[in-house]
Structures are given as C-alpha cells and as structure tokens.
Amino acid sequence: MTHHDTGPMQQPNEIAQETVDAVRRALQRDLSASHSEPAPELRAALHNLACEARQKAISPERVLIALKSIWRTLPDVEHARDYDEETRILQRVVAICIKEYFAG
C-alpha cells in the first residue's frame, strides 16, 4: 500500500491555520493602532475563531490557550514596555472571545 503525502495533518478539531493567521494579523493591527476600542477587523477575527471552535467542538479553555499562544508571538507583545497595558488589552481580547464563543 502506498502512502500519499497530503501535507501537514490537521486534527479535525484543531483551529485552521488560516483562522489563526487572521487573528494574529488583526491583533497586530489592533495593537499598532491607538484606539481604545477593538477594531472591527479584530472583532470579526475573534468571532470567526469562536464560531469555528464551536463547530469543531473545541472547548473554550482550548480556544483561550490558542488565543494566548497567538498573543505571545506578536512582536509588540514580545517587546512590550508597559506590561500592565498589554495585560489590560489581552483581558479585553479574551473577554470578546469568550462572549463570541458563548453567543452562538
């Protein structure tokens, strides 16, 4: 029997790389902007993340672990000078994500 390589294997209940990338881009843009409310792009990316997670029966805890993992990879977070401000922003992002997850 021949094994055909179909690229990276993705578990059926994993968040799609495209979704992760969209959240990462939206978070980075949101951090780079100087506004107090999350940008519509960030809200949309978190909404899509939450919807995908619900559809794939991914627990809210795993979604938050994934979100925080994405967060830690952002250059603005890695080189943050104001830890309290970064924590406040992350808490706001987590709250939006939780709200989106349970809204569906």
Backbone hydrogen bonds in HBPLUS format (Angstrom, degrees):
<---DONOR---> <-ACCEPTOR-->    atom                        ^
c    i                          cat <-CA-CA->   ^        H-A-AA   ^      H-
h    n   atom  resd res      DA  || num        DHA   H-A  angle D-A-AA Bond
n    s   type  num  typ     dist DA aas  dist angle  dist       angle   num
A0014-GLU N   A0011-GLN O   3.09 MM   3  5.32 164.5  2.12 119.5 118.4     1
A0019-THR N   A0016-ALA O   3.01 MM   3  5.30 123.8  2.33 103.2 117.0     2
A0020-VAL N   A0016-ALA O   3.09 MM   4  6.49 160.2  2.13 153.5 159.0     3
A0021-ASP N   A0017-GLN O   2.85 MM   4  6.04 163.8  1.87 153.1 157.4     4
A0022-ALA N   A0018-GLU O   2.96 MM   4  6.13 152.1  2.04 140.8 148.4     5
A0023-VAL N   A0019-THR O   2.98 MM   4  6.25 158.4  2.03 151.9 157.2     6
A0024-ARG N   A0020-VAL O   2.92 MM   4  6.16 161.7  1.96 151.7 157.1     7
A0025-ARG N   A0021-ASP O   2.92 MM   4  6.15 166.4  1.94 152.1 155.1     8
A0026-ALA N   A0022-ALA O   2.99 MM   4  6.12 163.1  2.02 146.1 151.2     9
A0027-LEU N   A0023-VAL O   2.84 MM   4  5.99 160.1  1.88 153.6 159.2    10
A0028-GLN N   A0024-ARG O   2.94 MM   4  6.13 163.5  1.97 151.6 156.2    11
A0029-ARG N   A0025-ARG O   2.95 MM   4  6.18 163.1  1.98 151.0 155.6    12
A0030-ASP N   A0026-ALA O   2.90 MM   4  6.00 155.8  1.96 144.0 151.5    13
A0031-LEU N   A0027-LEU O   2.85 MM   4  6.08 156.0  1.90 152.2 158.3    14
A0032-SER N   A0028-GLN O   3.03 MM   4  6.18 147.0  2.14 143.0 151.9    15
A0033-ALA N   A0029-ARG O   3.09 MM   4  6.27 131.0  2.34 141.7 153.3    16
A0042-LEU N   A0039-ALA O   2.99 MM   3  5.31 123.0  2.33 105.5 119.2    17
A0043-ARG N   A0039-ALA O   3.09 MM   4  6.50 164.1  2.12 157.6 161.9    18
A0044-ALA N   A0040-PRO O   2.87 MM   4  6.08 159.3  1.91 150.6 156.3    19
A0045-ALA N   A0041-GLU O   2.94 MM   4  6.14 156.5  2.00 143.9 150.3    20
A0046-LEU N   A0042-LEU O   2.91 MM   4  6.13 161.9  1.95 155.6 160.0    21
A0047-HIS N   A0043-ARG O   2.87 MM   4  6.02 150.6  1.96 144.5 153.4    22
A0048-ASN N   A0044-ALA O   2.91 MM   4  6.17 160.6  1.95 150.1 154.6    23
A0049-LEU N   A0045-ALA O   2.96 MM   4  6.16 156.1  2.02 144.7 151.5    24
A0050-ALA N   A0046-LEU O   2.93 MM   4  6.10 164.6  1.95 148.4 152.3    25
A0051-CYS N   A0047-HIS O   2.89 MM   4  6.11 162.5  1.92 153.4 158.4    26
A0052-GLU N   A0048-ASN O   2.93 MM   4  6.04 166.5  1.95 149.9 153.8    27
A0053-ALA N   A0049-LEU O   2.94 MM   4  6.11 159.7  1.98 148.4 154.7    28
A0054-ARG N   A0050-ALA O   2.95 MM   4  6.18 160.6  1.99 150.3 155.0    29
A0055-GLN N   A0051-CYS O   2.95 MM   4  6.16 165.6  1.97 153.1 157.1    30
A0056-LYS N   A0052-GLU O   2.98 MM   4  6.17 145.7  2.10 147.0 156.0    31
A0058-ILE N   A0053-ALA O   2.79 MM   5  4.84 171.1  1.80 149.7 149.1    32
A0057-ALA N   A0054-ARG O   3.08 MM   3  4.94 161.9  2.12 104.3 108.9    33
A0062-ARG N   A0059-SER O   3.09 MM   3  5.31 117.9  2.49 101.1 115.1    34
A0063-VAL N   A0059-SER O   3.07 MM   4  6.43 151.0  2.16 149.9 158.7    35
A0064-LEU N   A0060-PRO O   2.96 MM   4  6.24 158.8  2.01 150.5 155.3    36
A0065-ILE N   A0061-GLU O   2.96 MM   4  6.23 151.0  2.05 145.2 153.7    37
A0066-ALA N   A0062-ARG O   2.96 MM   4  6.14 158.6  2.01 143.7 149.2    38
A0067-LEU N   A0063-VAL O   2.83 MM   4  6.10 158.0  1.88 149.3 156.0    39
A0068-LYS N   A0064-LEU O   2.88 MM   4  6.02 163.4  1.91 148.4 152.4    40
A0069-SER N   A0065-ILE O   2.94 MM   4  6.07 145.0  2.06 141.1 151.3    41
A0070-ILE N   A0066-ALA O   2.95 MM   4  6.23 155.5  2.01 149.9 155.8    42
A0071-TRP N   A0067-LEU O   2.92 MM   4  6.15 161.9  1.95 147.9 153.4    43
A0072-ARG N   A0068-LYS O   3.01 MM   4  6.21 157.7  2.06 145.4 149.3    44
A0073-THR N   A0070-ILE O   3.01 MM   3  5.41 146.0  2.13 108.8 119.0    45
A0074-LEU N   A0071-TRP O   3.12 MM   3  5.59 164.0  2.15 115.5 120.5    46
A0077-VAL N   A0074-LEU O   3.00 MM   3  5.31 133.1  2.23 106.6 119.4    47
A0078-GLU N   A0074-LEU O   2.92 MM   4  6.20 164.4  1.94 160.6 165.7    48
A0079-HIS N   A0075-PRO O   3.09 MM   4  6.17 149.4  2.18 148.2 154.4    49
A0080-ALA N   A0077-VAL O   3.20 MM   3  4.89 165.2  2.23 108.3 106.8    50
A0086-GLU N   A0082-ASP O   3.08 MM   4  6.40 163.2  2.11 155.6 160.5    51
A0087-THR N   A0083-TYR O   2.89 MM   4  6.08 156.6  1.94 151.3 158.0    52
A0088-ARG N   A0084-ASP O   2.95 MM   4  6.17 154.5  2.02 144.1 151.0    53
A0089-ILE N   A0085-GLU O   2.98 MM   4  6.25 158.0  2.03 150.9 156.4    54
A0090-LEU N   A0086-GLU O   2.92 MM   4  6.15 162.6  1.95 149.5 154.4    55
A0091-GLN N   A0087-THR O   2.90 MM   4  6.11 158.8  1.94 149.6 155.4    56
A0092-ARG N   A0088-ARG O   3.07 MM   4  6.32 150.7  2.16 142.6 150.2    57
A0093-VAL N   A0089-ILE O   2.94 MM   4  6.26 157.0  2.00 152.3 158.6    58
A0094-VAL N   A0090-LEU O   2.82 MM   4  6.05 163.2  1.85 157.2 161.6    59
A0095-ALA N   A0091-GLN O   2.95 MM   4  6.09 158.3  2.00 143.7 149.8    60
A0096-ILE N   A0092-ARG O   3.04 MM   4  6.31 155.6  2.10 146.7 152.7    61
A0097-CYS N   A0093-VAL O   2.97 MM   4  6.21 162.5  2.00 150.6 155.6    62
A0098-ILE N   A0094-VAL O   2.89 MM   4  6.13 163.8  1.92 156.8 160.5    63
A0099-LYS N   A0095-ALA O   2.99 MM   4  6.13 163.3  2.02 146.9 151.9    64
A0100-GLU N   A0096-ILE O   2.89 MM   4  6.14 160.6  1.93 152.8 158.1    65
A0101-TYR N   A0097-CYS O   2.86 MM   4  6.07 155.0  1.92 148.7 156.1    66
A0102-PHE N   A0098-ILE O   3.06 MM   4  6.30 163.5  2.08 156.0 158.3    67
A0103-ALA N   A0099-LYS O   2.94 MM   4  5.91 117.9  2.34 138.0 153.8    68
A0103-ALA N   A0100-GLU O   3.32 MM   3  5.04 144.1  2.46  91.7 101.9    69
